[in-house]
Amino acid sequence: MIRVGQLLLVVAALLLWAASRLTWVSVTSFDGLGQPKTVTLTGASWSNALVPLAVLLLAAAVAGLAVRGWGLRAVAVLVAVVTLLLGYLGVSLIRTPDVGPRAAELAQIPVHTLVASSRQYLGAGLTLGAAACALVAAVLLMRSAASGRQATAKYAAPAVRRSAARSEDTDTGVSERGMWDALDEGVDPTDRRTETEGR
């Protein structure tokens, strides 16, 4: 499960890198002196957070190899926050009524010379796709952290398992797993005196 989450994080990072290279907005200006001039803004120019977020997702994928438990949950929460940011970046381009003023500012063009502006949706679509991949990865990482805790309990020391078994099985005092562990140690699990002395 964690490997799938890491793969999705890498895919999301690659999608963000591709989105940062694509054209998001084009603006055309005319100052009345020469020919109209068209400037294109890539995703990295329109939103300079794309590349750092891609690097952050790659770092989260690598961190999935090194951390477990609460550390992995913290990584999952961080990825979920990045998902919200990516969703905002993608939707903002689509929902903004007029991208001309902001594009003119980024292209360092006087707004009064702006005659046309257009937007390309492919980069925003890739960003939303990266957000979806990162969201699924965050869910998988969180579930992996929970299942990892259960696996740790499964492979706990025999004494710890016996203690847990006693708390779960109040009728007999010893569960089936606890009996086998006791037999492995050469102890008679039916001898109540031995159990009392062990306590």
C-alpha positions in Angstrom: 0.0 0.0 0.0 2.8 2.4 0.9 4.6 1.7 -2.4 1.5 2.6 -4.4 1.3 5.9 -2.4 4.9 6.6 -3.1 4.4 5.9 -6.8 1.4 8.3 -6.9 3.5 11.0 -5.3 6.2 10.6 -8.0 3.5 10.7 -10.7 2.0 13.9 -9.1 5.5 15.5 -9.0 6.0 14.7 -12.7 2.6 16.1 -13.6 3.5 19.3 -11.8 6.8 19.6 -13.6 5.1 19.1 -16.9 2.4 21.7 -15.9 5.2 24.2 -15.0 6.6 23.9 -18.5 3.4 24.4 -20.4 1.9 27.7 -21.4 -0.9 28.9 -19.1 -1.6 32.4 -20.3 -0.8 34.5 -23.3 -1.1 38.3 -23.4 -0.9 40.7 -26.4 0.0 44.3 -25.9 0.2 47.3 -28.3 1.8 50.6 -27.4 0.9 52.4 -30.6 4.5 52.7 -31.8 5.4 49.3 -33.1 3.9 45.9 -33.8 1.7 44.2 -31.3 3.7 42.0 -28.9 2.6 38.7 -27.5 4.0 37.2 -24.3 3.4 33.7 -23.1 3.5 32.8 -19.4 4.3 29.2 -18.4 3.0 27.5 -15.3 6.2 28.3 -13.4 5.7 32.0 -14.3 2.0 32.1 -13.5 2.4 30.2 -10.3 6.0 29.9 -9.0 4.8 27.4 -6.3 4.4 24.6 -8.8 8.1 23.5 -8.9 8.7 23.7 -5.1 5.5 21.7 -4.5 6.7 19.1 -7.0 10.0 18.8 -5.1 8.0 18.6 -1.8 6.0 15.7 -3.2 9.2 13.9 -4.2 10.6 14.4 -0.7 7.4 13.0 0.8 7.8 9.9 -1.5 11.3 9.4 -0.2 10.3 10.0 3.4 7.8 7.2 3.1 10.8 4.8 3.0 12.3 6.1 6.2 9.4 6.9 8.6 6.6 4.9 10.1 3.8 5.4 12.6 3.2 9.0 13.6 6.0 10.2 11.2 4.2 8.6 8.3 0.9 10.2 9.4 2.6 13.6 9.5 3.8 13.1 6.0 0.3 12.1 4.9 -1.2 15.3 6.5 1.5 17.4 4.7 0.6 15.8 1.4 -3.1 16.5 2.1 -2.3 20.2 2.6 -0.3 20.2 -0.6 -3.4 18.7 -2.3 -5.5 21.7 -1.2 -2.9 24.2 -2.6 -2.7 22.4 -5.9 -6.4 22.3 -6.2 -6.5 26.1 -5.6 -3.8 26.7 -8.2 -5.6 24.7 -10.8 -9.1 26.0 -10.1 -8.0 29.7 -9.8 -6.9 29.8 -13.5 -10.1 28.2 -14.6 -12.4 30.4 -12.5 -10.7 33.8 -12.7 -12.9 36.0 -14.9 -10.1 38.0 -16.4 -6.5 36.8 -16.3 -5.3 39.9 -18.3 -4.4 42.2 -15.4 -2.4 39.6 -13.5 -0.7 38.4 -16.7 0.3 41.9 -17.7 1.8 42.4 -14.2 3.8 39.2 -14.4 4.9 40.0 -18.0 5.8 43.5 -16.9 3.5 45.0 -19.5 1.5 48.3 -18.8 -2.1 47.4 -18.3 -3.3 50.2 -20.6 -1.4 48.7 -23.5 -3.1 45.3 -23.1 -5.3 44.4 -26.0 -5.9 40.6 -25.6 -5.4 37.7 -23.3 -6.0 34.0 -23.5 -5.6 31.0 -21.2 -4.6 27.4 -21.8 -6.3 24.8 -19.6 -4.0 21.9 -20.1 -1.5 23.0 -17.4 -4.3 23.6 -14.9 -5.8 20.2 -15.8 -2.4 18.5 -15.1 -2.2 20.4 -11.8 -5.7 19.1 -10.8 -4.6 15.6 -11.8 -1.5 15.9 -9.6 -3.8 17.1 -6.8 -6.0 14.0 -7.2 -2.9 11.7 -7.2 -1.5 13.4 -4.1 -4.9 13.0 -2.3 -5.1 9.3 -3.0 -1.4 9.0 -1.9 -2.2 10.8 1.3 -5.1 8.4 2.1 -2.9 5.4 1.3 0.0 6.7 3.5 -2.5 7.2 6.4 -3.9 3.8 6.0 -0.4 2.3 5.8 0.5 4.0 9.0 -2.5 2.5 10.8 -1.9 -1.0 9.4 1.8 -0.7 10.3 0.8 -0.2 13.9 -1.3 -3.3 13.8 1.6 -5.3 12.2 3.9 -4.1 14.9 1.5 -5.4 17.6 1.3 -8.7 15.7 5.1 -9.3 15.8 5.5 -8.1 19.4 7.5 -10.0 22.0 5.8 -13.1 23.5 5.4 -11.5 26.9 3.7 -8.5 25.4 1.3 -10.8 23.4 0.5 -12.8 26.5 -0.3 -9.6 28.4 -2.6 -8.5 25.6 -4.2 -11.9 25.4 -4.9 -11.9 29.1 -6.7 -8.6 28.9 -8.7 -9.8 25.9 -9.6 -13.2 27.4 -10.9 -12.6 30.9 -12.7 -16.0 31.1 -9.8 -18.3 30.9 -6.9 -15.9 31.6 -4.9 -17.4 28.7 -5.7 -17.2 25.0 -4.9 -19.9 22.4 -1.9 -17.8 21.3 -0.7 -17.4 24.9 -0.9 -21.1 25.4 1.4 -21.8 22.4 3.8 -19.1 23.6 3.9 -20.7 27.1 4.5 -24.2 25.6 7.3 -22.8 23.5 8.9 -21.5 26.7 8.4 -24.9 28.5 5.7 -23.6 30.8 2.5 -25.4 31.6 -0.3 -22.9 30.6 -2.8 -24.8 32.7 -0.8 -24.5 35.9 -2.3 -21.5 37.6 0.5 -21.5 40.2 3.1 -20.9 37.4 1.1 -18.0 36.0 0.7 -16.5 39.5 4.5 -16.8 40.2 5.2 -15.3 36.8 3.2 -12.2 37.8 
